Each structure stands twice: as C-alpha cells, then as structure tokens.
Amino acid sequence: MEIKRANKFVEFMKKFGLYIAVGAVVLIVSLTLGITAALRDDGVPTTTPELQFHLPMQNATIVKDFSSTELQENETLGQWEAHLSIDFASDDSAVMAVLGGTVQSVTTDTLNGTTIVIAHSDGFVSTYSSLADSAQVKEGDQVEAGQKIGDASNSAGREEYLGAHLHFTLEKDGLKVDPNNYLELQNK
C-alpha cells in the first residue's frame, strides 16, 4: 500500500507540479515587489507643509503672557491663576486670523466678551476673546490667514482692568499650547 501512496503523490506532482512551482514563484515576486514599493520613497509627501502663522494684531504689545507653570494675578477677579493665553493690546484694534480655517462659533458672554473660535488644519484651534460685538465673521465662514475677523475691546469682564485687548488662546489636538511657540513675537 505504501507504494500506491507514493505513486499517487508522484502522479499528482507530475500533473500539477509545474502549476504549484509557477504559483510559488508568482507569490514570491508579488510579495517582494509589494514590500519594495512600500519601502520606496515615491516622492509623495507624508506630512503636511509647515503652517505659516500670522500675528493676530499688528504692532501689538503683550499685556499678559502665557504661563502654565507660574500663577499670575488677575486684578479684575482678585485671584491668582494660570494664564493659558496671551493678551495683546495695540493702537490698531484690528484682530486677524492667525491661520486659514473655518469659523466654529461666534459667541458673547459677560466673562469673555465676544469670542470667535476658528478651526484650522493639523488639529489647531484659535480663540479670540474680548472682541467688540461687531464681529466681521459668522459661524461656518471660511477665513484666510491675516483676514480681519473683529476688533479688540474691553468686553471681557474677567479682564476688565486690562482695558481694550485681545485675549488669544491656541489649542493643538484639544490641548492649550503656548502661542509663543508658533507666533513670531520678536518684541516681547
């Protein structure tokens, strides 16, 4: 009986051996080409181009800087707090978008005044508070970097003692980040 089994295997290999060998070669070549293509640089960028941030106000001074580790006094509220934003003041009250994006919301409340929130690419969101109630944009608008979106004012009740200013906050992937790391603020 063992002889018949050997003969059946030999017969099977004679009949289908060539197809099995060709199939194995095709599989090996396909895998090799696939792996080579995956490792090869096709010149297709794998990251987005570097974002070019614009300043939210021209000729502005920093009234209160970002601080996540040192508490700063909020004279209006009479308390010490982390300041996860930058407050800008300028003789020119125009406020511009730091990046192009989509206006997520335009709201007004007593503590923050008029606030515009803009979503940008790469997980960035910029928030502009203490604006005059005459916002230049509305929810859903597309804005370009450097486009005027409103004017700084003293509408933020929580920072009333600072006078007319822009309270600017920047987030990356849902976390507040230091705008100093993205904006070119030479004259701090």
C-alpha positions in Angstrom: 0.0 0.0 0.0 2.8 2.4 0.6 3.9 2.0 -3.0 0.5 3.1 -4.2 0.5 6.2 -2.0 3.9 7.1 -3.3 2.7 6.6 -6.9 -0.3 8.8 -6.3 1.9 11.6 -4.9 4.3 11.3 -7.9 1.4 11.3 -10.3 -0.1 14.4 -8.6 3.3 16.2 -8.8 3.7 15.2 -12.4 0.3 16.5 -13.2 0.2 19.7 -11.1 3.8 20.3 -10.0 4.5 22.9 -12.7 1.5 24.9 -11.7 2.5 24.8 -8.0 6.0 25.9 -8.8 4.8 28.8 -11.0 2.3 29.8 -8.4 5.0 29.9 -5.7 7.3 32.0 -7.9 4.5 34.5 -8.7 3.7 34.7 -5.0 7.3 35.4 -4.0 7.7 38.0 -6.8 4.5 39.7 -5.8 5.4 39.9 -2.1 8.9 41.2 -3.0 7.5 43.9 -5.2 4.9 44.9 -2.7 7.4 45.2 0.1 9.9 47.1 -2.1 7.1 49.5 -3.1 6.1 50.1 0.5 9.7 50.9 1.5 10.5 53.0 -1.6 10.1 56.8 -1.4 7.7 57.8 -4.2 8.2 61.5 -3.6 4.7 61.7 -2.1 4.8 63.9 1.0 3.8 62.0 4.1 3.4 65.2 6.2 1.6 68.4 5.6 3.5 71.5 4.7 4.7 73.7 7.6 1.9 76.1 8.7 2.7 79.8 8.5 1.2 81.6 11.5 0.3 85.3 11.2 0.1 87.7 14.1 -3.4 88.3 15.5 -2.7 92.0 15.8 -0.3 94.4 14.2 2.2 96.5 16.3 0.8 94.9 19.5 2.4 94.6 22.9 1.9 91.6 25.2 -0.1 92.8 28.2 -0.1 89.4 29.9 1.9 86.5 28.6 1.1 82.7 28.6 2.0 80.8 31.7 1.1 77.2 32.5 3.5 76.8 35.5 3.6 80.2 37.3 0.4 81.7 38.6 -0.4 85.3 37.6 -2.6 87.7 39.4 -5.9 88.5 37.8 -6.5 92.0 39.1 -10.1 92.1 37.9 -11.1 88.9 39.7 -8.7 89.3 42.6 -7.2 85.8 42.3 -4.1 84.0 41.1 -4.4 81.7 38.1 -2.6 80.0 35.3 -2.9 82.2 32.1 -3.1 79.8 29.2 -3.5 82.6 26.7 -1.7 85.8 25.6 -3.3 89.2 26.0 -2.4 91.7 23.2 -3.0 95.4 23.1 -2.4 97.8 20.2 -3.3 101.2 19.0 -4.7 99.4 15.9 -7.7 97.4 17.3 -8.0 95.1 14.2 -7.8 91.4 15.0 -6.8 88.9 12.3 -7.0 85.1 11.9 -3.6 83.6 12.6 -4.3 80.7 10.1 -6.8 80.0 7.5 -9.7 77.9 8.6 -13.4 77.6 9.4 -15.2 79.7 12.0 -16.7 77.3 14.5 -18.5 79.8 16.6 -19.1 83.5 17.4 -20.5 84.0 20.9 -20.8 86.7 23.5 -20.9 86.4 27.3 -20.1 88.5 30.3 -16.8 86.9 31.3 -15.1 86.5 27.9 -16.9 89.2 25.9 -17.4 88.5 22.2 -15.4 85.3 21.3 -14.6 83.9 17.8 -13.3 80.3 17.6 -11.6 79.1 14.3 -10.7 75.5 13.5 -7.5 75.1 11.4 -5.7 72.2 9.8 -3.4 69.9 11.8 -5.6 69.9 14.9 -5.1 73.7 15.6 -8.0 75.8 17.0 -7.6 79.5 17.7 -9.8 81.5 20.1 -10.1 85.3 20.1 -11.9 86.8 23.1 -12.6 90.3 24.4 -13.7 91.5 21.0 -16.1 94.2 20.1 -19.6 92.9 19.4 -19.3 93.8 15.7 -17.6 90.6 14.6 -16.6 90.5 10.9 -17.4 86.8 10.5 -20.1 84.3 11.4 -20.2 80.6 12.2 -19.3 78.5 9.1 -17.3 81.2 7.3 -14.0 80.3 5.7 -11.3 82.7 6.7 -7.7 83.2 5.4 -4.6 83.8 7.4 -4.3 87.6 8.1 -8.0 88.3 7.4 -9.7 90.7 9.7 -12.2 89.0 11.9 -13.0 91.7 14.5 -11.7 94.4 16.8 -10.2 94.2 20.3 -12.2 95.8 23.1 -12.7 95.6 26.8 -15.8 93.3 26.6 -14.2 90.5 28.7 -15.5 91.1 32.2 -12.9 88.7 33.6 -10.1 91.0 32.4 -11.8 94.4 32.7 -8.8 96.1 34.3 -6.6 95.3 31.2 -8.6 97.7 29.1 -9.1 97.1 25.3 -7.2 94.0 24.4 -7.3 90.6 22.6 -7.3 87.5 24.7 -5.8 84.9 22.4 -5.8 81.2 23.0 -4.3 78.4 20.8 -5.0 74.7 21.0 -3.4 71.8 19.3 -5.3 68.5 19.3 -7.6 69.7 22.1 -4.9 70.9 24.5 -4.0 74.6 25.1 -0.5 75.3 23.9 1.8 78.3 24.3 1.3 80.6 21.3 4.9 81.8 21.7 6.0 78.5 20.2 4.1 79.3 16.9 3.8 83.1 16.6 6.9 85.3 15.8 6.8 87.6 18.8 10.1 89.4 18.5 9.3 92.4 20.6 8.0 90.7 23.8 
